[in-house]
Each structure stands twice: as C-alpha cells, then as structure tokens.
Amino acid sequence: MLAAGALAGPALAQWVRGTRQNLAAAQGVEVRGLPAEVTPTGEFYIVSKNPPGFDPDLDASLWRLEVAGRTQPLRLSYRELLALPSMERSHTLECISNEVGGNLISNAKWRGVPLRMILEMAGADTTVRKVAFRCADGYTTAIPMSDALHPDTLLAYEMNGERLPSKHGFPARLLVGGLYGMKNPKWITRIEPADHFLGYWEQRGWSQEAVVKTMSKFTTPNSGATLPAGRPAQLGGVAYAGNRGIRAVECSIDDGRSWLPAAIKSVPGPDTWVLWAMDWTPPGPGSYLLRVRAADGTGQWQTADEAPTLPDGASGLHRVRVYTRA
C-alpha cells in the first residue's frame, strides 16, 4: 500500500494535485527523471519514410509553395511566407507507430502562419471535405477541412526559436492538433482541397483519421530499477491526448488493483503533453508492478485494452516493475 502522506511530498508541493476536480495551474518544480517540458531540437524524435540520408535538403531560394485556388494557384516563396502574420505556440507530436511506453513523442515551440490564412489568400474551395498535402519527397496525406480551418493549425517554419531544421521539414511543415505525426507532413510543396484523397501511409493500411489516442507513460523509474524501502521515491512521466488535453493522471503500485492521483504540471498549451509526478514510499522490500493511466479533457480514461500500432495507434497501460530493498 502507499505510505500515508506519500502522495505529494515537499518536492511536489507546488504541483497540482491530480484529482479530477482540482485543475488549477501549478508552478512546477524539478523532478529527476522527467523529460524537459520543451524537447531540445536535437532530441526531438524523427520518423521518415525515406532511407537514411535521402530526406530532402531544400534550397529556400528555389522552394515555392503552391496552393490550389478556385481559379489559379497561389505561389509563395520562402521570403513571402516569412513576411506573413505569424503565431508561436507549443505543440506535441507523437508518431502513430509509437509503442506503449515508447519514445516517439516530443514537444516543441513552433512559429508559423495559420493554414486558414493561406487557404483564404489562395481563394481555395473550403466547401470540400479535405485538404491534401504533397511534399518534396513524394509523401502525401490529407486532413479534414475542419482541422485545416482551425485557427491553431500552422504551416510552421521555426522550431524552438530557430529556423526549422531540414530533418524536421524545412522550409515548411504542418502542425495540426489532435492527429498523429503522419498527418503533420514535412517539406510541403503543394496544398490542394479535395473531397477524396488517400495518402502515402493510408494507402499502406494506416488509419485515414489518425486521431491521437490518450497515452501516459513512466519516464522514471526505469523498469528493473531498485529503490530503497521506507524512503520516498519519485514516480513520473508524461501524458498526452492531443487537443483533448489531460484532466487527470493516476498511478497504481499494485498492478492496477487500486489507483492514486498523481500531480500534474501546468500545461504549456492546448495541444501539448503534460508532465506528471508522484511521491511514493515503498513500505518494505519486495517487487512492485507499477501502472499509469490518464483521463483526457472530457474525463474519458485511456483504455487498458491492448492494441498494436497498426492501423490506428497502440493502446494499453504502460507498466514498469521495480524492486525495493531494505
């Protein structure tokens, strides 16, 4: 059982108590083993359909973005894109092939131009069902028109305060809330409204919708770790539910037979992960199977049903086994 008073010790005193009712913002403190809230660019995960060394490396002076309009296409140069009104926001990306507890998820600060503005400039037909994207490496995908017109959907050209790196899609990539990374294409060269469009991964059996499933995971402790019995230990990790947000995180130290609320750090934006943490004092020597689960902003708990990544993302609860000694 969890030792009395171990839920939120001094190290977590400034964090939100992770009950379903208490959602006030918290000023976070450092918890060892948690990732940086904003992932350093060099540590941000990368997934590509291309073999190593074959991703595009585009010349900004030659690149043009073509956007299909009702009469004629709009063509924007890189300089023209940068001259448009822009916005900065935090946004988490997760790969649809991320396993339960996997590392194909990261969070960054991005700057870009709202896609809605680009479509309006082009006079694009916004009555159709989808907006399709074609990229310099032959990649294609499409998102619902409703997502394309959302004010937070961006054509991003900056990452963590610097020019978007080539491996992350320079000169421009898409950021759309609530959808897996496959719907956030890189190296975009053409945008076109379409009623029907089947993209690169969709043609290979992956989900056409690719809506993010609620996930949570431990980043500390690692599975197999040994902890001292009778002394406080910190449990922690991340949780993410796309643009639904995270309402609560709970942790179990008895393989899911009982659950206790974790503390949640204030979120940097509506489309980002949250950091969670909990102080736990192991009552004695032994082996413990820890589980974590999260509830999204609607109050729906993530499913414990296990599913593989194909076709629409993995599901199930992350668990780690730890050992304690006197």
C-alpha positions in Angstrom: 0.0 0.0 0.0 1.0 3.6 -0.5 2.5 5.0 2.7 0.4 7.7 4.4 1.2 11.2 3.2 3.4 10.0 0.3 1.2 11.3 -2.5 2.7 14.7 -2.7 5.7 15.4 -0.5 7.7 18.7 -0.4 9.2 18.1 -3.8 5.7 18.3 -5.3 4.2 20.9 -3.1 3.9 23.4 -6.0 2.3 20.9 -8.4 -1.4 20.5 -9.0 -2.9 17.7 -7.0 -4.1 15.4 -9.7 -7.7 14.9 -8.6 -10.5 15.1 -11.1 -11.7 18.3 -9.6 -8.5 20.2 -9.0 -7.2 21.5 -12.3 -5.7 24.9 -11.2 -2.4 25.8 -12.8 0.7 24.9 -10.9 4.2 26.3 -10.8 6.3 23.2 -11.5 9.4 22.1 -9.7 12.2 19.9 -10.9 11.5 16.2 -10.6 14.5 14.0 -11.5 13.8 11.6 -14.4 11.2 13.8 -16.2 11.9 15.0 -19.7 12.3 18.7 -20.4 8.9 20.2 -20.9 10.2 21.6 -24.3 12.2 18.9 -26.0 15.6 20.2 -27.3 15.6 20.2 -31.1 18.4 17.7 -31.3 16.5 15.3 -29.1 13.1 15.6 -30.9 12.1 12.3 -32.4 12.4 11.8 -36.1 10.5 9.3 -38.3 10.7 9.3 -42.1 9.6 7.1 -44.9 12.9 7.7 -46.6 16.1 5.7 -46.2 18.8 7.3 -44.1 20.5 10.2 -46.0 17.6 10.5 -48.5 15.5 13.2 -46.8 15.1 16.4 -48.8 17.5 19.2 -48.3 15.8 22.1 -49.9 17.1 25.4 -51.1 14.9 28.2 -49.6 15.6 30.5 -52.6 14.2 27.9 -55.0 11.4 26.5 -52.9 7.8 27.5 -53.7 4.6 26.6 -52.0 1.7 26.1 -54.4 -1.8 26.4 -53.1 -4.7 25.4 -55.3 -7.3 28.1 -55.7 -10.7 28.2 -57.4 -9.3 29.9 -60.5 -5.5 29.8 -60.3 -2.9 28.6 -57.8 -1.2 30.8 -55.2 2.6 30.5 -55.3 4.5 31.7 -52.2 8.3 32.0 -51.9 10.0 31.4 -48.6 10.5 35.1 -48.0 6.8 35.7 -48.7 5.8 33.1 -46.3 8.0 34.6 -43.6 6.6 38.0 -44.2 3.0 36.9 -43.4 1.5 37.4 -39.9 2.6 34.5 -37.7 2.0 33.0 -34.3 4.0 30.9 -31.9 2.7 28.0 -29.8 3.8 24.8 -28.2 2.8 21.6 -29.9 3.4 17.9 -29.1 3.9 15.4 -31.9 3.5 11.6 -31.5 4.2 9.0 -34.2 1.3 6.6 -34.9 3.8 3.8 -34.6 4.8 4.8 -31.1 4.5 1.7 -28.8 3.0 1.9 -25.3 5.8 3.5 -23.3 7.7 4.4 -26.4 9.9 7.4 -27.1 8.4 8.6 -30.4 6.8 11.6 -28.8 8.3 15.1 -28.2 7.2 18.6 -27.6 8.5 21.9 -29.0 7.7 25.6 -29.5 6.9 26.4 -33.1 6.2 29.5 -35.2 4.3 29.6 -38.4 1.4 31.0 -40.4 -2.1 29.8 -39.8 -3.1 27.5 -42.6 -6.5 29.1 -42.8 -4.9 32.4 -43.8 -3.0 30.6 -46.7 -6.2 29.0 -47.9 -8.0 32.3 -47.8 -5.2 34.0 -49.7 -5.5 31.4 -52.4 -9.2 31.6 -52.7 -9.3 27.8 -52.1 -12.6 25.9 -52.1 -13.3 25.3 -48.4 -16.6 23.5 -49.0 -14.9 20.2 -49.8 -14.2 17.5 -47.2 -10.4 17.5 -47.1 -7.1 19.4 -47.6 -4.3 17.4 -49.2 -0.6 17.9 -48.9 2.1 17.0 -51.4 5.8 17.0 -50.2 9.2 17.2 -51.8 10.0 13.6 -51.0 6.8 12.3 -52.6 5.0 12.0 -49.3 1.2 12.8 -49.3 -1.6 13.0 -46.8 -4.8 14.8 -46.1 -6.7 16.3 -43.1 -10.3 17.2 -42.7 -11.2 20.7 -43.9 -12.5 21.5 -40.4 -9.0 20.8 -39.0 -7.4 22.8 -41.8 -9.5 25.9 -40.9 -8.9 25.6 -37.2 -7.0 28.8 -36.1 -4.2 26.8 -34.4 -3.3 24.8 -37.5 0.0 26.1 -38.7 2.4 26.0 -41.6 5.5 26.1 -39.3 8.9 27.4 -40.4 10.5 27.8 -37.0 11.2 25.3 -34.2 12.4 26.3 -30.7 13.2 29.8 -31.7 15.4 28.8 -34.7 14.9 28.1 -38.4 13.1 24.8 -38.9 15.8 22.1 -39.4 15.9 20.2 -42.7 15.2 16.9 -40.9 12.1 18.4 -39.4 10.7 19.7 -42.7 12.4 22.9 -43.8 11.2 25.1 -45.4 7.6 24.4 -44.0 5.7 21.6 -42.3 2.2 21.2 -41.0 1.1 21.3 -37.4 -2.5 20.1 -36.7 -3.9 19.5 -33.3 -5.1 16.1 -32.2 -3.7 14.0 -35.1 -0.7 11.7 -35.1 2.6 12.7 -36.8 1.7 11.1 -40.1 -0.9 13.9 -40.6 1.7 16.6 -39.9 3.8 16.4 -43.1 7.2 17.9 -43.7 8.8 19.6 -46.8 5.4 20.7 -48.1 5.3 21.9 -51.7 1.6 21.8 -52.6 -1.7 22.2 -50.8 -5.0 21.3 -52.5 -8.6 20.9 -51.3 -10.0 17.5 -52.3 -13.2 15.5 -51.5 -11.3 12.2 -51.7 -7.6 11.7 -51.1 -5.6 8.6 -49.9 -2.2 9.5 -48.7 1.1 7.6 -48.6 0.7 5.7 -45.3 -3.1 5.5 -45.7 -2.5 3.5 -48.9 -0.4 1.1 -46.8 -3.1 0.3 -44.3 -2.7 3.0 -41.7 -5.7 5.0 -40.4 -7.2 7.7 -42.6 -8.3 9.6 -39.5 -5.2 9.1 -37.3 -6.7 10.7 -34.2 -4.4 10.6 -31.2 -5.3 8.1 -28.5 -4.8 9.1 -24.9 -1.5 7.8 -23.6 0.6 8.0 -20.5 4.0 6.6 -19.6 6.7 6.4 -16.9 10.0 8.1 -17.6 11.1 7.4 -14.0 11.8 4.9 -12.6 13.0 2.6 -15.3 11.7 -0.9 -15.4 14.0 -3.1 -13.3 15.1 -0.3 -11.0 15.9 -1.0 -7.4 14.6 1.5 -4.8 15.3 1.8 -1.1 12.3 0.6 1.0 11.0 3.1 3.6 12.4 6.1 1.7 10.4 8.4 -0.6 10.9 7.8 -4.3 9.6 9.9 -7.2 7.4 8.4 -9.9 6.8 10.4 -13.0 6.4 10.7 -16.7 4.2 12.3 -19.5 0.6 12.0 -20.6 -0.9 13.2 -23.9 -4.3 13.2 -25.5 -3.9 15.5 -28.4 -6.1 18.6 -28.4 -8.4 17.0 -25.9 -5.9 17.8 -23.1 -5.3 15.8 -19.9 -7.6 16.1 -17.0 -6.1 13.7 -14.6 -3.3 11.1 -14.2 -3.4 8.2 -11.7 -0.7 5.7 -10.7 -1.0 2.2 -9.3 1.6 0.4 -7.3 -0.3 -2.9 -7.2 -0.7 -3.7 -10.9 -4.0 -1.8 -11.3 -5.9 -3.1 -8.3 -6.0 0.4 -6.8 -5.3 3.8 -8.1 -3.9 7.1 -6.6 -3.9 10.6 -8.1 -0.6 12.0 -9.4 0.3 15.6 -9.5 0.2 17.4 -13.0 2.4 20.3 -14.0 0.7 23.2 -15.7 0.5 22.7 -19.4 2.3 25.0 -21.9 -0.5 24.8 -24.5 -3.8 23.1 -25.5 -2.0 20.7 -27.9 0.8 19.5 -25.6 1.7 16.7 -23.3 1.7 17.2 -19.5 4.3 16.1 -17.0 3.0 14.1 -14.1 4.7 13.0 -10.9 4.0 11.3 -7.6 6.0 10.7 -4.4 5.8 7.1 -3.2 7.4 5.5 -0.1 7.8 1.7 -0.6 6.6 0.1 2.6 9.1 -2.7 2.6 11.3 -4.9 0.5 9.7 -6.7 -2.5 8.7 -6.4 -6.1 6.1 -3.9 -7.4 4.4 -3.7 -10.7 3.5 0.0 -11.4 0.9 1.2 -13.9 -0.1 4.6 -15.0 -3.3 5.9 -16.7 -4.6 9.3 -17.8 -8.0 10.8 -18.4 -8.4 13.3 -21.3 -10.1 16.6 -21.1 -13.5 15.1 -21.5 -13.0 12.8 -18.5 -12.6 9.7 -20.5 -9.9 7.3 -19.1 -7.5 5.8 -21.5 -8.3 2.2 -22.4 -6.4 -0.7 -20.8 -7.2 -2.8 -23.8 -4.0 -3.6 -25.6 -3.7 -3.0 -29.4 -0.8 -2.8 -31.8 0.3 0.3 -33.5 -1.2 -0.7 -36.9 -3.6 0.6 -38.1 -4.6 3.5 -35.7 -2.0 3.7 -32.9 -1.2 1.5 -29.9 -3.3 1.3 -26.8 -2.9 -0.2 -23.3 -1.4 0.9 -20.0 2.3 1.4 -19.5 3.8 -0.6 -16.6 7.2 -1.0 -15.0 8.4 -3.4 -12.5 10.6 -2.1 -9.7 12.3 -3.8 -6.7 12.8 -2.5 -3.2 15.4 -3.4 -0.7 15.9 -2.6 3.0 
